[in-house]
Amino acid sequence: MSFVTLAAFSAAAGVVILLAFKAATNRRALQATRRKLRAHLLAIRLFADNPGLIVRSQGRLLLETARYFVLLLPAFLLVGVPLFLAWDHLDAIWGRAPFAPGDTVMVTAQLRDAGADTRLAVPGWLVIASPAVHSAAGHEVSWRLRVLRAGSGEVVATAGMQRATMRMEARPGLHYLRGRVSAGAGAIERLEAPYPTADIGVLGIVAGWPVWFAVFSTATALALRHRLRVTL
């Protein structure tokens, strides 16, 4: 299921990337620059016995390559900035796996007040396996939990009148697995519980979600670029 949803999302992203390149680039300037690049490459091959011409062609080749990347820069920014902002969310969906029965989990509360008396309450499918460990220097308190069985629910950290909650998952399925939540104002700044990393495999090939995203989005963009009249 994760592979199917990732493939569909990546293909859709490939189309969006193509449209972004179409909207943010000058097609005629790109085509002219590509022609110049091919001409300089051809000159280097045809006039191999003319060192002066080769040097000039190489210099112009570098200039035209730089110009080509400058022409593509607006499109890269238009695509790259949203992708950068969404990266943590995408990684939570496809790059993390829920906990499994028998796993141990470290839940850490980052504190604004190192001396705050902090307690943790957990649902029945989790058990606190060790006493809280305080780090005054790091303003942290950590608990080691053990997953008893599949389940879903919230752990609640309490410090004085403040309650900070974080949802945890230990069941199969596609989940949004946020490993860190901000707790707002109060003694607790945030709660953290890192989920296991998840690789996605198909036909014996196992890789992280960014690899599959790059493969499917690129393949979609290359397959549709002529139909959508996009110059890359």
KOLMIFI-763931 format. One record per atom (N, C-alpha, C, O): residue in one letter; x, y, z. Coordinates in steps of 0.1 Angstrom, whole numbers, padded with zeros to 4 digits, always signed. Example, Ala and Ser with C-alpha at 12.3 -4.5 7.8 and 13.67 -1.06 7.14 Angstrom:
a+0132-0057+0078;a+0123-0045+0078;a+0132-0033+0078;a+0142-0033+0085;s+0128-0022+0071;s+0137-0011+0071;s+0129+0000+0079;s+0134+0011+0080;
***
This chain:
m+0008-0012+0000;m+0000+0000+0000;m+0009+0013+0000;m+0006+0022-0007;s+0019+0013+0008;s+0028+0024+0009;s+0034+0027-0005;s+0035+0038-0009;f+0038+0016-0012;f+0045+0018-0025;f+0035+0024-0035;f+0039+0032-0043;v+0023+0019-0035;v+0013+0024-0044;v+0010+0038-0042;v+0009+0046-0052;t+0008+0042-0029;t+0005+0056-0027;t+0017+0065-0030;t+0015+0076-0035;l+0029+0060-0027;l+0041+0068-0030;l+0042+0070-0045;l+0046+0080-0050;a+0040+0059-0053;a+0041+0059-0067;a+0031+0069-0073;a+0035+0077-0082;a+0019+0069-0068;a+0008+0078-0073;a+0012+0093-0070;a+0011+0101-0078;f+0016+0095-0058;f+0020+0108-0054;f+0032+0113-0062;f+0032+0125-0066;s+0042+0105-0064;s+0054+0109-0072;s+0050+0112-0086;s+0056+0121-0092;a+0042+0104-0092;a+0037+0107-0106;a+0030+0120-0107;a+0033+0128-0116;a+0021+0123-0097;a+0014+0135-0097;a+0024+0147-0095;a+0023+0158-0101;a+0034+0145-0086;a+0044+0155-0084;a+0052+0157-0097;a+0056+0169-0099;g+0055+0147-0104;g+0062+0148-0117;g+0055+0158-0127;g+0061+0166-0134;v+0042+0156-0127;v+0034+0165-0136;v+0034+0179-0131;v+0036+0189-0139;v+0033+0181-0118;v+0034+0195-0112;v+0047+0201-0114;v+0048+0213-0117;i+0058+0193-0113;i+0071+0198-0116;i+0072+0203-0130;i+0078+0213-0133;l+0067+0195-0140;l+0067+0199-0154;l+0060+0212-0156;l+0065+0221-0163;l+0048+0213-0150;l+0041+0226-0152;l+0048+0237-0145;l+0047+0249-0151;a+0055+0235-0134;a+0063+0246-0128;a+0074+0250-0137;a+0077+0262-0138;f+0081+0240-0143;f+0091+0244-0152;f+0086+0251-0165;f+0092+0261-0170;k+0074+0247-0169;k+0068+0254-0181;k+0065+0268-0177;k+0066+0277-0186;a+0060+0271-0165;a+0056+0284-0161;a+0067+0293-0158;a+0066+0305-0160;a+0078+0288-0153;a+0089+0296-0147;a+0101+0297-0156;a+0111+0304-0152;t+0101+0291-0168;t+0113+0292-0176;t+0109+0298-0190;t+0098+0298-0194;n+0119+0303-0196;n+0118+0309-0210;n+0122+0298-0220;n+0133+0295-0222;r+0112+0293-0226;r+0114+0281-0235;r+0123+0285-0247;r+0132+0277-0250;r+0121+0296-0253;r+0130+0300-0264;r+0144+0302-0260;r+0153+0298-0267;a+0146+0308-0249;a+0160+0310-0244;a+0167+0297-0241;a+0178+0295-0244;l+0159+0288-0235;l+0165+0274-0232;l+0168+0267-0245;l+0179+0261-0246;q+0159+0268-0255;q+0162+0261-0268;q+0175+0267-0274;q+0183+0260-0280;a+0176+0280-0274;a+0187+0287-0280;a+0200+0283-0273;a+0210+0281-0279;t+0200+0282-0260;t+0211+0279-0252;t+0215+0264-0255;t+0227+0261-0256;r+0206+0255-0256;r+0209+0241-0259;r+0215+0240-0273;r+0224+0232-0275;r+0210+0248-0282;r+0217+0247-0296;r+0231+0252-0295;r+0240+0246-0302;k+0234+0262-0287;k+0248+0267-0286;k+0256+0257-0279;k+0268+0255-0283;l+0251+0250-0269;l+0258+0240-0262;l+0262+0228-0272;l+0274+0224-0272;r+0253+0224-0280;r+0256+0214-0290;r+0266+0218-0300;r+0274+0211-0304;a+0265+0231-0304;a+0274+0236-0314;a+0289+0236-0308;a+0298+0233-0315;h+0290+0240-0296;h+0304+0241-0290;h+0309+0227-0288;h+0321+0224-0290;l+0301+0217-0284;l+0305+0203-0282;l+0309+0198-0296;l+0319+0191-0297;l+0302+0201-0306;l+0305+0196-0320;l+0318+0202-0325;l+0326+0196-0331;a+0320+0215-0321;a+0333+0222-0325;a+0345+0215-0319;a+0355+0214-0325;i+0344+0211-0307;i+0355+0205-0300;i+0358+0191-0306;i+0370+0188-0307;r+0348+0184-0311;r+0350+0171-0318;r+0356+0173-0332;r+0365+0166-0336;l+0351+0183-0339;l+0355+0185-0353;l+0368+0191-0355;l+0376+0188-0364;f+0372+0200-0345;f+0385+0207-0347;f+0395+0203-0336;f+0401+0212-0329;a+0396+0190-0334;a+0405+0185-0324;a+0420+0189-0327;a+0428+0189-0318;d+0423+0193-0340;d+0437+0196-0343;d+0439+0211-0342;d+0450+0216-0346;n+0430+0219-0336;n+0431+0233-0335;n+0430+0237-0320;n+0419+0239-0315;p+0441+0236-0313;p+0440+0239-0298;p+0434+0252-0294;p+0426+0253-0284;g+0437+0263-0302;g+0431+0276-0298;g+0416+0276-0299;g+0409+0281-0290;l+0411+0269-0310;l+0396+0269-0311;l+0390+0260-0301;l+0379+0263-0296;i+0397+0249-0297;i+0391+0241-0286;i+0390+0248-0273;i+0380+0247-0266;v+0401+0256-0270;v+0401+0263-0257;v+0389+0273-0257;v+0382+0275-0247;r+0388+0281-0269;r+0377+0290-0269;r+0363+0283-0268;r+0354+0289-0262;s+0362+0272-0275;s+0349+0265-0274;s+0346+0260-0260;s+0335+0260-0256;q+0357+0255-0253;q+0355+0251-0240;q+0350+0262-0230;q+0342+0260-0222;g+0357+0274-0232;g+0353+0285-0224;g+0338+0289-0227;g+0331+0292-0218;r+0334+0290-0240;r+0320+0293-0243;r+0311+0282-0238;r+0299+0285-0235;l+0315+0270-0238;l+0307+0259-0233;l+0304+0261-0218;l+0293+0259-0214;l+0314+0265-0211;l+0312+0267-0197;l+0302+0279-0194;l+0294+0278-0186;l+0304+0290-0202;l+0295+0301-0201;l+0280+0297-0204;l+0271+0301-0197;e+0279+0290-0215;e+0265+0286-0219;e+0259+0276-0209;e+0247+0277-0207;t+0267+0268-0203;t+0262+0259-0193;t+0257+0267-0181;t+0247+0264-0175;a+0265+0277-0177;a+0261+0285-0165;a+0248+0293-0169;a+0240+0294-0160;r+0247+0297-0181;r+0235+0305-0185;r+0223+0295-0185;r+0212+0299-0181;y+0225+0283-0189;y+0215+0273-0189;y+0209+0270-0175;y+0197+0270-0173;f+0218+0269-0165;f+0214+0267-0151;f+0207+0280-0146;f+0198+0278-0138;v+0212+0291-0150;v+0205+0304-0145;v+0191+0304-0151;v+0182+0309-0143;l+0189+0300-0163;l+0175+0300-0169;l+0166+0290-0161;l+0154+0292-0161;l+0172+0279-0156;l+0164+0269-0149;l+0162+0272-0134;l+0154+0266-0128;l+0170+0282-0129;l+0170+0285-0115;l+0156+0288-0110;l+0152+0283-0099;p+0148+0297-0116;p+0135+0300-0111;p+0126+0288-0109;p+0119+0287-0100;a+0127+0279-0119;a+0119+0267-0118;a+0123+0258-0106;a+0115+0252-0099;f+0137+0257-0105;f+0142+0249-0093;f+0137+0255-0080;f+0134+0247-0071;l+0137+0268-0079;l+0133+0274-0067;l+0118+0272-0065;l+0113+0269-0054;l+0110+0273-0075;l+0096+0271-0075;l+0092+0257-0070;l+0082+0255-0063;v+0100+0247-0074;v+0098+0233-0070;v+0105+0230-0057;v+0099+0223-0049;g+0117+0235-0055;g+0125+0231-0044;g+0120+0236-0030;g+0121+0229-0020;v+0115+0249-0030;v+0111+0255-0017;v+0099+0248-0011;v+0100+0244+0000;p+0088+0245-0019;p+0077+0237-0013;p+0081+0223-0009;p+0077+0218+0001;l+0090+0217-0017;l+0094+0203-0014;l+0102+0203-0001;l+0101+0194+0008;f+0111+0213+0001;f+0118+0215+0013;f+0109+0216+0025;f+0111+0210+0036;l+0099+0225+0024;l+0090+0227+0035;l+0082+0215+0038;l+0078+0213+0050;a+0079+0207+0028;a+0070+0195+0030;a+0078+0183+0034;a+0072+0172+0036;w+0091+0184+0034;w+0100+0172+0035;w+0097+0164+0048;w+0095+0152+0048;d+0096+0171+0060;d+0093+0164+0072;d+0080+0156+0072;d+0079+0145+0077;h+0070+0162+0066;h+0057+0156+0065;h+0057+0144+0056;h+0051+0133+0059;l+0064+0145+0045;l+0065+0134+0036;l+0073+0122+0042;l+0070+0110+0040;d+0084+0126+0049;d+0092+0116+0056;d+0084+0109+0067;d+0085+0097+0069;a+0075+0116+0073;a+0066+0110+0084;a+0057+0100+0078;a+0054+0089+0084;i+0052+0102+0066;i+0042+0093+0059;i+0049+0081+0053;i+0045+0070+0056;w+0060+0083+0046;w+0066+0072+0039;w+0080+0068+0044;w+0085+0057+0040;g+0086+0076+0053;g+0099+0073+0058;g+0100+0067+0071;g+0111+0063+0076;r+0088+0065+0078;r+0088+0060+0092;r+0078+0048+0092;r+0069+0048+0085;a+0081+0039+0102;a+0072+0028+0104;a+0067+0028+0118;a+0073+0033+0127;p+0055+0023+0120;p+0049+0023+0134;p+0057+0013+0142;p+0064+0004+0137;f+0056+0015+0155;f+0063+0005+0165;f+0056-0008+0164;f+0044-0009+0160;a+0063-0018+0168;a+0058-0032+0168;a+0059-0038+0182;a+0067-0034+0190;p+0050-0048+0185;p+0051-0054+0198;p+0065-0059+0201;p+0071-0066+0193;g+0069-0056+0213;g+0083-0060+0217;g+0093-0048+0216;g+0104-0049+0221;d+0090-0038+0208;d+0099-0027+0206;d+0100-0019+0219;d+0091-0018+0227;t+0112-0013+0221;t+0114-0003+0232;t+0114+0011+0226;t+0120+0013+0215;v+0109+0020+0232;v+0107+0034+0227;v+0112+0044+0238;v+0109+0042+0250;m+0120+0053+0234;m+0125+0064+0243;m+0116+0076+0240;m+0116+0082+0229;v+0109+0080+0250;v+0101+0092+0250;v+0108+0103+0258;v+0111+0101+0270;t+0111+0114+0252;t+0119+0125+0258;t+0110+0138+0259;t+0105+0142+0248;a+0110+0144+0270;a+0104+0157+0272;a+0115+0167+0273;a+0123+0167+0282;q+0115+0177+0263;q+0124+0188+0264;q+0118+0199+0273;q+0107+0204+0270;l+0125+0203+0284;l+0119+0212+0294;l+0125+0226+0293;l+0137+0228+0289;r+0117+0235+0296;r+0122+0249+0298;r+0127+0251+0312;r+0136+0259+0314;d+0122+0243+0321;d+0126+0244+0335;d+0131+0230+0339;d+0123+0221+0340;a+0144+0229+0341;a+0151+0216+0343;a+0146+0210+0357;a+0147+0198+0358;g+0141+0219+0366;g+0137+0213+0379;g+0122+0210+0379;g+0117+0206+0390;a+0115+0210+0368;a+0101+0207+0368;a+0098+0193+0371;a+0105+0184+0366;d+0088+0190+0379;d+0084+0176+0382;d+0076+0171+0371;d+0064+0175+0370;t+0081+0162+0363;t+0074+0158+0350;t+0071+0143+0352;t+0079+0135+0356;r+0058+0140+0348;r+0053+0126+0349;r+0048+0122+0335;r+0044+0131+0327;l+0047+0109+0333;l+0042+0104+0320;l+0031+0094+0322;l+0033+0085+0330;a+0020+0095+0315;a+0010+0085+0315;a+0009+0079+0301;a+0009+0086+0291;v+0007+0066+0301;v+0007+0059+0288;v-0006+0050+0287;v-0011+0046+0297;p-0010+0047+0274;p-0022+0038+0273;p-0018+0024+0276;p-0006+0021+0279;g-0028+0015+0277;g-0026+0001+0282;g-0017-0008+0273;g-0011-0017+0278;w-0015-0004+0261;w-0007-0013+0252;w+0008-0009+0253;w+0017-0015+0247;l+0011+0001+0262;l+0025+0005+0265;l+0027+0003+0280;l+0018+0004+0288;v+0040+0001+0283;v+0043+0000+0297;v+0056+0008+0299;v+0065+0007+0291;i+0057+0016+0310;i+0070+0023+0313;i+0080+0013+0319;i+0077+0007+0330;a+0090+0010+0311;a+0100-0001+0315;a+0111+0004+0324;a+0118-0005+0330;s+0113+0016+0326;s+0124+0021+0335;s+0120+0034+0341;s+0112+0042+0335;p+0126+0038+0352;p+0123+0051+0358;p+0127+0062+0349;p+0136+0061+0341;a+0122+0074+0352;a+0125+0086+0344;a+0140+0089+0346;a+0145+0088+0357;v+0147+0093+0335;v+0161+0097+0336;v+0161+0112+0333;v+0157+0117+0323;h+0167+0120+0343;h+0167+0134+0341;h+0181+0139+0337;h+0191+0133+0341;s+0182+0148+0328;s+0194+0155+0323;s+0193+0170+0326;s+0186+0177+0318;a+0199+0174+0337;a+0197+0188+0341;a+0204+0197+0330;a+0200+0208+0327;a+0216+0192+0325;a+0223+0200+0316;a+0216+0202+0303;a+0216+0213+0297;g+0209+0191+0298;g+0201+0192+0286;g+0187+0196+0287;g+0180+0197+0278;h+0183+0198+0300;h+0169+0202+0303;h+0159+0191+0297;h+0150+0195+0290;e+0162+0179+0299;e+0154+0168+0294;e+0151+0158+0305;e+0158+0156+0315;v+0140+0151+0303;v+0137+0139+0311;v+0132+0128+0301;v+0123+0131+0292;s+0136+0116+0302;s+0133+0105+0293;s+0128+0093+0300;s+0132+0090+0311;w+0119+0086+0293;w+0113+0074+0298;w+0115+0063+0287;w+0114+0066+0276;r+0118+0051+0292;r+0119+0040+0282;r+0106+0032+0283;r+0103+0027+0294;l+0099+0031+0272;l+0087+0024+0271;l+0088+0011+0264;l+0097+0009+0255;r+0080+0001+0267;r+0080-0012+0259;r+0066-0013+0253;r+0055-0011+0260;v+0065-0017+0240;v+0053-0020+0233;v+0048-0034+0237;v+0055-0043+0233;l+0037-0035+0243;l+0031-0048+0247;l+0024-0055+0235;l+0025-0067+0233;r+0016-0047+0228;r+0008-0052+0217;r+0004-0041+0208;r+0008-0029+0210;a-0002-0045+0197;a-0006-0034+0187;a-0016-0025+0193;a-0025-0029+0201;g-0015-0012+0190;g-0024-0003+0196;g-0021+0011+0190;g-0012+0014+0183;s-0030+0020+0195;s-0029+0034+0190;s-0034+0043+0202;s-0045+0040+0207;g-0028+0054+0205;g-0032+0062+0215;g-0023+0073+0219;g-0012+0075+0212;e-0025+0081+0229;e-0017+0092+0233;e-0010+0090+0246;e-0015+0084+0255;v+0003+0094+0246;v+0010+0095+0259;v+0009+0109+0263;v+0009+0119+0255;v+0008+0111+0277;v+0006+0124+0282;v+0017+0127+0292;v+0018+0120+0302;a+0024+0138+0290;a+0034+0143+0300;a+0028+0154+0307;a+0022+0163+0301;t+0030+0154+0320;t+0024+0164+0329;t+0035+0171+0337;t+0044+0164+0343;a+0035+0184+0337;a+0045+0192+0345;a+0037+0204+0351;a+0033+0213+0345;g+0034+0202+0364;g+0025+0212+0371;g+0012+0212+0365;g+0005+0202+0365;m+0007+0224+0360;m-0006+0225+0354;m-0006+0222+0339;m-0017+0222+0332;q+0006+0220+0333;q+0007+0218+0319;q+0006+0203+0315;q+0012+0195+0322;r-0002+0200+0305;r-0003+0186+0299;r+0001+0187+0284;r-0004+0195+0277;a+0011+0179+0281;a+0015+0178+0267;a+0012+0164+0262;a+0016+0154+0268;t+0006+0163+0251;t+0002+0149+0245;t+0008+0147+0232;t+0011+0156+0224;m+0011+0134+0229;m+0016+0130+0216;m+0010+0117+0213;m+0010+0107+0221;r+0005+0116+0201;r-0001+0103+0196;r+0010+0094+0192;r+0019+0097+0185;m+0008+0081+0195;m+0018+0071+0191;m+0011+0059+0185;m-0001+0056+0189;e+0017+0053+0175;e+0011+0042+0167;e+0019+0029+0168;e+0031+0030+0167;a+0012+0018+0170;a+0019+0005+0170;a+0009-0005+0163;a+0005-0015+0169;r+0005-0001+0152;r-0004-0009+0144;r-0001-0008+0129;r+0004+0003+0125;p-0004-0018+0121;p-0001-0017+0107;p-0010-0007+0100;p-0021-0004+0105;g-0005-0002+0088;g-0013+0007+0080;g-0005+0020+0077;g+0006+0021+0082;l-0011+0028+0069;l-0005+0041+0065;l-0009+0051+0075;l-0020+0055+0076;h+0001+0057+0083;h-0001+0066+0093;h+0008+0079+0091;h+0018+0078+0084;y+0004+0090+0096;y+0012+0101+0097;y+0019+0101+0110;y+0014+0104+0121;l+0032+0097+0110;l+0040+0093+0122;l+0049+0105+0126;l+0060+0105+0122;r+0043+0114+0133;r+0051+0126+0138;r+0059+0122+0150;r+0053+0119+0160;g+0072+0123+0149;g+0081+0119+0160;g+0084+0129+0170;g+0091+0127+0180;r+0078+0141+0167;r+0081+0153+0177;r+0069+0162+0176;r+0063+0165+0165;v+0064+0166+0188;v+0053+0176+0188;v+0057+0187+0198;v+0064+0185+0208;s+0054+0200+0194;s+0056+0211+0203;s+0045+0211+0213;s+0033+0208+0211;a+0049+0216+0225;a+0039+0215+0237;a+0034+0229+0240;a+0026+0230+0249;g+0039+0239+0233;g+0034+0253+0236;g+0040+0259+0249;g+0051+0255+0252;a+0033+0268+0255;a+0039+0275+0267;a+0038+0266+0279;a+0029+0257+0280;g+0047+0268+0288;g+0047+0260+0300;g+0061+0254+0302;g+0071+0257+0295;a+0062+0245+0312;a+0075+0239+0315;a+0080+0229+0305;a+0092+0228+0303;i+0071+0223+0297;i+0074+0213+0287;i+0075+0221+0273;i+0065+0227+0269;e+0086+0220+0267;e+0087+0226+0254;e+0083+0217+0242;e+0076+0222+0233;r+0086+0204+0243;r+0082+0195+0232;r+0084+0181+0238;r+0091+0178+0247;l+0077+0171+0231;l+0078+0157+0233;l+0084+0151+0221;l+0081+0154+0209;e+0093+0141+0223;e+0099+0134+0211;e+0098+0119+0214;e+0100+0114+0225;a+0096+0111+0203;a+0096+0096+0203;a+0100+0092+0189;a+0090+0090+0181;p+0112+0090+0186;p+0116+0087+0172;p+0111+0073+0168;p+0113+0063+0174;y+0104+0073+0156;y+0099+0061+0150;y+0110+0054+0142;y+0120+0060+0138;p+0109+0041+0140;p+0119+0034+0132;p+0118+0039+0118;p+0107+0043+0113;t+0129+0039+0111;t+0129+0042+0097;t+0123+0031+0089;t+0124+0019+0092;a+0117+0034+0077;a+0111+0024+0069;a+0116+0025+0055;a+0116+0036+0049;d+0120+0014+0049;d+0124+0013+0035;d+0113+0006+0027;d+0105-0002+0033;i+0111+0010+0015;i+0100+0005+0006;i+0107-0004-0004;i+0116+0000-0011;g+0101-0016-0006;g+0107-0026-0015;g+0097-0031-0025;g+0085-0032-0022;v+0102-0033-0037;v+0093-0039-0048;v+0102-0047-0057;v+0113-0042-0061;l+0098-0059-0060;l+0106-0068-0069;l+0120-0070-0064;l+0129-0072-0072;g+0121-0071-0051;g+0134-0074-0045;g+0143-0061-0043;g+0154-0062-0038;i+0139-0050-0048;i+0146-0037-0047;i+0141-0029-0035;i+0129-0025-0035;v+0150-0027-0026;v+0146-0019-0014;v+0153-0006-0013;v+0166-0006-0015;a+0146+0004-0011;a+0152+0018-0010;a+0143+0027-0002;a+0132+0024+0000;g+0149+0038+0002;g+0142+0048+0009;g+0132+0055+0000;g+0133+0055-0012;w+0122+0062+0006;w+0112+0068-0002;w+0117+0079-0011;w+0112+0081-0021;p+0128+0087-0007;p+0133+0097-0016;p+0138+0091-0029;p+0137+0098-0040;v+0143+0079-0029;v+0148+0073-0041;v+0137+0070-0050;v+0137+0073-0062;w+0126+0064-0045;w+0114+0060-0053;w+0107+0073-0058;w+0103+0074-0069;f+0107+0083-0049;f+0101+0096-0054;f+0108+0102-0066;f+0102+0106-0075;a+0122+0102-0065;a+0130+0107-0076;a+0128+0099-0089;a+0127+0104-0099;v+0127+0086-0087;v+0126+0077-0099;v+0112+0079-0106;v+0112+0081-0118;f+0101+0079-0098;f+0088+0080-0104;f+0085+0094-0109;f+0079+0096-0120;s+0089+0104-0102;s+0086+0118-0106;s+0094+0121-0119;s+0089+0128-0128;t+0107+0117-0119;t+0116+0119-0131;t+0110+0112-0143;t+0110+0117-0154;a+0107+0099-0141;a+0101+0091-0152;a+0089+0097-0158;a+0087+0098-0170;t+0080+0102-0149;t+0068+0108-0153;t+0071+0121-0161;t+0065+0124-0171;a+0080+0129-0156;a+0083+0142-0162;a+0089+0139-0176;a+0086+0146-0186;l+0098+0129-0177;l+0104+0127-0190;l+0094+0121-0200;l+0095+0124-0212;a+0085+0113-0195;a+0075+0107-0204;a+0065+0117-0209;a+0060+0116-0220;l+0062+0128-0202;l+0052+0137-0205;l+0057+0151-0210;l+0049+0159-0214;r+0070+0152-0210;r+0075+0166-0213;r+0072+0170-0227;r+0070+0182-0230;h+0072+0161-0237;h+0069+0165-0251;h+0054+0168-0252;h+0050+0177-0259;r+0046+0160-0246;r+0031+0162-0246;r+0027+0175-0240;r+0018+0182-0245;l+0034+0179-0229;l+0031+0192-0223;l+0039+0203-0228;l+0038+0215-0223;r+0048+0200-0238;r+0056+0211-0245;r+0065+0218-0235;r+0065+0230-0234;v+0073+0210-0227;v+0082+0216-0217;v+0096+0214-0222;v+0100+0203-0225;t+0104+0224-0222;t+0118+0223-0225;t+0126+0222-0213;t+0125+0231-0204;l+0134+0212-0212;l+0143+0210-0200;l+0158+0212-0204;l+0166+0210-0195;
***
